[in-house]
């Protein structure tokens, strides 16, 4: 039998075995868990915990998104309430004048190149191909400027971009006044066009964000009148300055400042006045809110409020808004190189390259989101209206010039086989053709020969002195023992001519201005009347924009303009062309006003400048295309340009009726 000591030892051994067994069991579990973790298999409890955390995070994000969406939905109504509290008064009218001057500067620039080309092409010896290239490249620069500056205004701010736009236009337009060569003149005008091209998208976006809903249509339409004033200003100053050669002066012996250069200088005044005014204007509070700059936006709104109510005799009214909601914005993706790892130039480069990437991303997101069906319709209307308007804008003056040319050609005098001997020509020869004539011992002194052609004629022992010629040529002529002294008759004037013992002394090579010849007062008058004709349409569209709606204004104006184009078939005289031109401009201007109003109302604030810049760029592209097409048919047929304009206006007018009405829409 086991003893008591053995029993005690057995019990002790059993307890140790149990403890060892428990320890071994726990150790086995730990080793199994460790092996699973080592193999990348999480514990089931951890999986449950992770799933629970993910569900909680998803609920939190959903609540946050719903709250953010609710706040963003309330932001437009809140902003509209703030603008109603600020009122409409002195501040908006001051901004109206400043931005109107900027719009006027754009209108002036649209006429400058066309007015100075007749003089500039002679002053700088510009060929016909270079002349066409100048107008084309300036419009391309304006198109690019609209795209770039419209996008930048959504990132940098309306006010800042408008200051840049006006400054670029001023600097390079001023430099173009002194450019003596075609290359520099072209470069300066392109840079100027790139600057002023961004003014229209910025001006309308900027002014819209200071207007309450019931004031937008009317006051944006009044703002459109400044573009008309720009055309009047350019036409009137060109009429009064360019034909006066004596108004020019010289700087040394190399720089000649003729009157057409003075005209460019005078055209800078609207842009200069606008720049000075914009400097004293605040940034758009709507842009500041979009950029999460709450305090700055509040200060601007208080300034608007106090300015308006003090002017109305209620200075005691206090701006009571204290909590302005701001949209949830993503942090800027600017990559800032620290001062100890990069230079200031590197930081500047990275900052602006990143901003350009953001602008491009904004354009692409706009194409994906807003520019679908409604945006496509709006783009089509812009293109159709610009194509017909600018196409006929080229066709009208060119048609008048062609009619003048035809009338001039019909009065040409033809002399056949005349023989003139020992005669002194001391009077001008104008619009004549001389065939198979003989001129023996004749003297041509101190005269002007204009639009004269000598064909198969003989000049023997003749003397030409101080002769000025325009569109004058000698073809298949024989010239013997003849002296040309101080004349502009040079190689290009003689075609297939036989020269025998002929002397050229002190020839006037190159190009020379003749202001009586190069400046047709009728063209200035046509532009002036065309700009003035839009006044009734501007007034009517401003008065009825908020009463009958944007869509009816656009569609009705375009369809009425299409009907007016058929009257162009009856244009058999210069007076008839001018009359139908004024009627067309006066009818179509209402469509322009309505189109610009709906363009700024249809898009959200974060993309408003970008969208308007794209639409205005399409407008410039349509103008370039139309100018090229319509000009090809001058003197060939009137039917094709009229049909193209009619079809474009009808198409645009019908599509415009599909656009949404924004008359009672709060800015998003």
C-alpha angles and dihedrals in degrees: 000000000000116000128234091258091053091050091052092048090049092052091049091049091050093052091049090050091050092048091047089049091051091047092047091049092053091045091053091053092048091048090049092049092048091050091052092049089048089054092050096252111135122218115263090241090055090050091053091048093050092049091049091050092048092052091049091049092049091051090048092050091047091052090046092049092048091049091047092048090050092049092048090048089053094046097078092050090046092050092047089052090051092051090049089051090050090051130207116278146092097356094054091046092052090049089045092059094044095049090041089059089052089052089047089054089056090050091051092050090054090064102036100083094045093051098046099041097083089057099032094053090059096039093051099027094244114182123223092256092050090047091056091045091055094057092042097050093046090056091046089053090051090050092052090045091055091052096045101041093041089057094043092052089066090055106031101030136263097261097047093049092047090053090051092047095051093043093053091048093049097047098047096039088053091050091049089061089068101036106120097184129062093235095057092041091053092048094049093048091049091052090046090051091050089055102044091041089076095054099086097055092045097044096053094042092047096049094043092060091059094053130086119229099262092050101046103085097046099043096043087053091051088050089057089066090074090069087058089049089053090057092047092048093049094046095046096046092045090051091050101040115027100060091053105087092177091067091075129090141187132244104207116313099302105052118064116185108199124185095266088062090051087053091057089050093052089050089064094070098085092050092047093050091047092050092052091049096047091054089065095045123091127239119268108275090213090059091047090053091049088052091050092245094140100165095050091049091051091052092050093048091049090051091052091047095048094044093052099044095044089054089051092053097255105107091152092072111107128209100243102184109117106156114050114177117226126202119254104259131187118244115263113264094221113147107218116199110211120238092247094053103039146019127256089253091055091051091048091049094049093046094052096040089053090049090052089052089052091051091051090048088051091052092049093047089049090054091050098044116024105018096071123106099332093039091049091051090050091049091051092051092050091050095046094048094046092046094054097037098048093036092057088040087065094038096055099060093035090051090051090050090049091051090050089051093049091049090049093048091050089061097052116133118221123206117193125197096341119168118208119181130183093351128148112221103205097154131074122267112219133180098348140139120207117193126189093347128159122218114186124182091345127154125215107190134169096346140126121237110199126181094345127147126194113199127189091343134148125229114186127174091349129152125213117190131172093352121166117197137190124187090346124146141175113214126189091344130151114224118189132180092347130148125211110195123184095341134133091229103119141149098298090056093060117070119188092339127157114229122199120179092336121161130203114197123186094346119195098235123188128021128329130192121241106181094187088058104035100048118067110193090204092068092055090047092050092052092046093051092044091054092045092050092068092064096089091046091050092051095047094047091050092051096046103031093096095034103054099017138246097273096056091046093052098041095042094047094049094047091047089049089051089056090051092057091069089063087065088074086070093056101116096145140039091252092054092051091051091048095051090043091057091046093050094048092047092051099043098047092079089061090053092052094048092046093053092047095051092045093062093041098050099061133062120256095251091060103024096104092044093051094046090048091054092048092047090048089054087051091055091047091052089050091053092048094046094047090054095046100042094047090058092065098051107123092007106073140334095206098074097052091044092049092048091050092046094049092046094050094046092048092048093044093052093046090049089063088065093059120104118256111246099181093113098028120122114225108263 
